[in-house]
Amino acid sequence: MLKVGLTGGIGAGKSEVSRLLVEHGAVLIDADRIAREVVAPGTPGLASVVAAFGEEVLAEDGSLDRPKLGSIVFADSERLAALNAIVHPLVGERSRALEEAAADDAVVVHDVPLLTENGLAPLYDLVIVVDADPATQLDRLVRLRGMTEQDARARMAAQATREQRREIADLVIDNDVPLDRLRARVDEVWAELTRRAREPRRSPRHQE
């Protein structure tokens, strides 16, 4: 099994790359998606959140009112820590279960937006960074996601720099290109990943 960390700045097109990798056969573990799943209606996770924060964090349909919860926890570090203490173990447990269910020669791709910022590169055998020029990122955020330029710039500024991400990259995928060229680059990367997945188990990258 090859454990891959996939990251990139907001608007760099990481989701498109992860989709293409899944088309090739990668097992995708999306931390953000799992974090939503573990607090879906009817889950023990949601029950724990309600027990800790009250029914005021529920929407009318019984789902988690994320904006409401966000307004509570991001203004209070202790309450944010309490939320993380509920959600993070559930996400970790689900991620491990998905990874353990994968085949021995699988390429398991962990989609981690803040991999660079949180110093998580040592957890993976290999790190892929999806890279795009900041001007491209800004254009996508404003044109495709409907953000204001001010909001888009603020979101970009809150993340690691382009240079910081490239410093931890084992492989870089340039996404300042047309889709056909992106597909061709992902094809090349997939060939490299499957080759490495078949190799004998190596020491974790932080020990090399």
QUIBELGI-V327628 format. One record per residue. N is the residue number from 1. PHI is phi in radians with two decimals (* if undefined). NEAR is the number of other ideal C-beta (glycine too) atoms within 10 Angstrom. D_FIRST is the distance of its C-alpha to the first C-alpha in whole Angstrom. Layout:
n:N phi:PHI near:NEAR d_first:D_FIRST
n:N phi:PHI near:NEAR d_first:D_FIRST
//
This chain:
n:1 phi:* near:16 d_first:0
n:2 phi:-2.00 near:23 d_first:4
n:3 phi:-1.67 near:19 d_first:6
n:4 phi:-1.99 near:26 d_first:10
n:5 phi:-1.70 near:24 d_first:13
n:6 phi:-2.01 near:27 d_first:16
n:7 phi:-2.54 near:27 d_first:19
n:8 phi:2.97 near:29 d_first:23
n:9 phi:-1.19 near:24 d_first:26
n:10 phi:-1.03 near:18 d_first:28
n:11 phi:1.46 near:23 d_first:29
n:12 phi:-1.36 near:27 d_first:27
n:13 phi:1.69 near:23 d_first:25
n:14 phi:-1.09 near:23 d_first:22
n:15 phi:-1.11 near:13 d_first:22
n:16 phi:-1.18 near:16 d_first:23
n:17 phi:-1.14 near:24 d_first:20
n:18 phi:-1.10 near:21 d_first:18
n:19 phi:-1.10 near:13 d_first:19
n:20 phi:-1.16 near:19 d_first:19
n:21 phi:-1.14 near:23 d_first:15
n:22 phi:-1.12 near:12 d_first:15
n:23 phi:-1.00 near:11 d_first:18
n:24 phi:-1.32 near:14 d_first:15
n:25 phi:2.18 near:12 d_first:13
n:26 phi:-1.15 near:23 d_first:11
n:27 phi:-1.59 near:18 d_first:10
n:28 phi:-1.68 near:17 d_first:13
n:29 phi:-2.06 near:23 d_first:14
n:30 phi:-1.76 near:19 d_first:17
n:31 phi:-1.05 near:17 d_first:19
n:32 phi:-1.14 near:12 d_first:22
n:33 phi:-1.16 near:13 d_first:22
n:34 phi:-1.13 near:18 d_first:21
n:35 phi:-1.08 near:15 d_first:24
n:36 phi:-1.34 near:14 d_first:26
n:37 phi:-1.12 near:14 d_first:25
n:38 phi:-1.31 near:22 d_first:25
n:39 phi:-2.13 near:24 d_first:29
n:40 phi:-1.25 near:12 d_first:30
n:41 phi:-0.93 near:12 d_first:33
n:42 phi:1.56 near:9 d_first:33
n:43 phi:-1.56 near:14 d_first:30
n:44 phi:-1.03 near:11 d_first:31
n:45 phi:-1.07 near:20 d_first:29
n:46 phi:-1.14 near:19 d_first:32
n:47 phi:-1.05 near:13 d_first:35
n:48 phi:-1.18 near:17 d_first:34
n:49 phi:-1.12 near:21 d_first:34
n:50 phi:-1.14 near:16 d_first:38
n:51 phi:-1.09 near:10 d_first:39
n:52 phi:-1.47 near:13 d_first:38
n:53 phi:-2.07 near:19 d_first:40
n:54 phi:1.61 near:10 d_first:42
n:55 phi:-1.22 near:8 d_first:42
n:56 phi:-1.13 near:10 d_first:43
n:57 phi:-1.55 near:22 d_first:40
n:58 phi:-1.70 near:18 d_first:40
n:59 phi:-1.39 near:12 d_first:41
n:60 phi:-1.06 near:6 d_first:43
n:61 phi:-1.50 near:7 d_first:41
n:62 phi:1.57 near:12 d_first:39
n:63 phi:-1.48 near:14 d_first:36
n:64 phi:-1.26 near:20 d_first:35
n:65 phi:-1.50 near:14 d_first:37
n:66 phi:-1.11 near:12 d_first:35
n:67 phi:-1.04 near:9 d_first:38
n:68 phi:-1.14 near:13 d_first:40
n:69 phi:-1.10 near:18 d_first:37
n:70 phi:-1.06 near:13 d_first:37
n:71 phi:-1.14 near:12 d_first:40
n:72 phi:-1.42 near:15 d_first:40
n:73 phi:-1.39 near:17 d_first:37
n:74 phi:-1.37 near:11 d_first:37
n:75 phi:-1.73 near:9 d_first:41
n:76 phi:-2.56 near:12 d_first:40
n:77 phi:-1.09 near:9 d_first:37
n:78 phi:-1.19 near:7 d_first:38
n:79 phi:-1.25 near:15 d_first:37
n:80 phi:-1.12 near:14 d_first:34
n:81 phi:-1.09 near:10 d_first:33
n:82 phi:-1.14 near:15 d_first:34
n:83 phi:-1.14 near:21 d_first:32
n:84 phi:-1.07 near:12 d_first:29
n:85 phi:-1.15 near:11 d_first:29
n:86 phi:-1.47 near:19 d_first:29
n:87 phi:-1.42 near:18 d_first:26
n:88 phi:-1.04 near:13 d_first:24
n:89 phi:-1.09 near:12 d_first:23
n:90 phi:-1.17 near:18 d_first:23
n:91 phi:-1.13 near:21 d_first:20
n:92 phi:-1.08 near:13 d_first:18
n:93 phi:-1.11 near:12 d_first:18
n:94 phi:-1.17 near:18 d_first:18
n:95 phi:-1.11 near:16 d_first:15
n:96 phi:-1.12 near:11 d_first:13
n:97 phi:-1.11 near:10 d_first:14
n:98 phi:-1.15 near:16 d_first:13
n:99 phi:-1.18 near:15 d_first:9
n:100 phi:-1.17 near:9 d_first:10
n:101 phi:-1.39 near:10 d_first:11
n:102 phi:-1.32 near:16 d_first:8
n:103 phi:-1.15 near:11 d_first:7
n:104 phi:-1.05 near:6 d_first:5
n:105 phi:-1.79 near:10 d_first:5
n:106 phi:-1.27 near:17 d_first:5
n:107 phi:-1.77 near:23 d_first:6
n:108 phi:-1.78 near:23 d_first:7
n:109 phi:-1.81 near:24 d_first:10
n:110 phi:-1.66 near:23 d_first:13
n:111 phi:-1.44 near:22 d_first:16
n:112 phi:-2.27 near:23 d_first:18
n:113 phi:-0.98 near:17 d_first:22
n:114 phi:-1.83 near:14 d_first:23
n:115 phi:-1.03 near:24 d_first:20
n:116 phi:-1.15 near:24 d_first:22
n:117 phi:-1.06 near:14 d_first:25
n:118 phi:-1.68 near:12 d_first:24
n:119 phi:1.09 near:10 d_first:22
n:120 phi:-1.67 near:16 d_first:18
n:121 phi:-0.92 near:19 d_first:17
n:122 phi:-1.10 near:12 d_first:16
n:123 phi:-1.33 near:16 d_first:14
n:124 phi:-2.08 near:24 d_first:11
n:125 phi:-1.21 near:21 d_first:9
n:126 phi:-2.77 near:21 d_first:12
n:127 phi:-2.06 near:24 d_first:14
n:128 phi:-1.89 near:26 d_first:16
n:129 phi:-1.96 near:27 d_first:20
n:130 phi:-1.53 near:24 d_first:22
n:131 phi:-2.02 near:21 d_first:25
n:132 phi:-2.60 near:23 d_first:29
n:133 phi:-1.09 near:13 d_first:32
n:134 phi:-0.94 near:15 d_first:34
n:135 phi:-1.14 near:9 d_first:36
n:136 phi:-1.19 near:17 d_first:34
n:137 phi:-1.01 near:25 d_first:32
n:138 phi:-1.06 near:19 d_first:36
n:139 phi:-1.06 near:15 d_first:37
n:140 phi:-1.14 near:18 d_first:34
n:141 phi:-1.14 near:20 d_first:35
n:142 phi:-1.37 near:17 d_first:38
n:143 phi:-1.38 near:11 d_first:39
n:144 phi:-1.69 near:9 d_first:36
n:145 phi:-1.78 near:12 d_first:35
n:146 phi:1.33 near:9 d_first:39
n:147 phi:-1.32 near:18 d_first:39
n:148 phi:-1.29 near:10 d_first:42
n:149 phi:-1.06 near:11 d_first:41
n:150 phi:-1.10 near:9 d_first:42
n:151 phi:-1.12 near:13 d_first:39
n:152 phi:-1.10 near:21 d_first:37
n:153 phi:-1.12 near:16 d_first:38
n:154 phi:-1.15 near:11 d_first:38
n:155 phi:-1.10 near:17 d_first:34
n:156 phi:-1.15 near:18 d_first:33
n:157 phi:-1.18 near:9 d_first:35
n:158 phi:-1.37 near:10 d_first:33
n:159 phi:-1.74 near:19 d_first:30
n:160 phi:-1.06 near:18 d_first:29
n:161 phi:-1.34 near:13 d_first:30
n:162 phi:-1.00 near:18 d_first:29
n:163 phi:-1.14 near:7 d_first:29
n:164 phi:-1.12 near:13 d_first:27
n:165 phi:-1.17 near:22 d_first:24
n:166 phi:-1.15 near:13 d_first:24
n:167 phi:-1.12 near:12 d_first:24
n:168 phi:-1.69 near:19 d_first:21
n:169 phi:-1.39 near:19 d_first:19
n:170 phi:-1.55 near:16 d_first:17
n:171 phi:-2.36 near:16 d_first:18
n:172 phi:-2.06 near:16 d_first:21
n:173 phi:-1.95 near:25 d_first:21
n:174 phi:-1.35 near:15 d_first:25
n:175 phi:-1.99 near:24 d_first:26
n:176 phi:-1.73 near:14 d_first:30
n:177 phi:-2.30 near:15 d_first:30
n:178 phi:-1.08 near:8 d_first:31
n:179 phi:-1.03 near:11 d_first:28
n:180 phi:-1.15 near:7 d_first:28
n:181 phi:-1.29 near:12 d_first:28
n:182 phi:-1.10 near:19 d_first:25
n:183 phi:-1.01 near:15 d_first:23
n:184 phi:-1.09 near:12 d_first:24
n:185 phi:-1.18 near:17 d_first:22
n:186 phi:-1.14 near:23 d_first:19
n:187 phi:-1.02 near:11 d_first:19
n:188 phi:-1.11 near:12 d_first:19
n:189 phi:-1.12 near:20 d_first:16
n:190 phi:-1.09 near:17 d_first:14
n:191 phi:-1.05 near:11 d_first:15
n:192 phi:-1.19 near:14 d_first:13
n:193 phi:-1.14 near:24 d_first:10
n:194 phi:-1.17 near:16 d_first:9
n:195 phi:-1.11 near:10 d_first:11
n:196 phi:-1.19 near:15 d_first:9
n:197 phi:-1.13 near:20 d_first:5
n:198 phi:-1.51 near:9 d_first:8
n:199 phi:-1.28 near:9 d_first:9
n:200 phi:-1.01 near:4 d_first:10
n:201 phi:-1.01 near:8 d_first:8
n:202 phi:-1.81 near:11 d_first:11
n:203 phi:-1.17 near:8 d_first:13
n:204 phi:-0.95 near:12 d_first:13
n:205 phi:-1.04 near:17 d_first:14
n:206 phi:-1.32 near:9 d_first:17
n:207 phi:-1.83 near:7 d_first:18
n:208 phi:-1.33 near:6 d_first:18
//
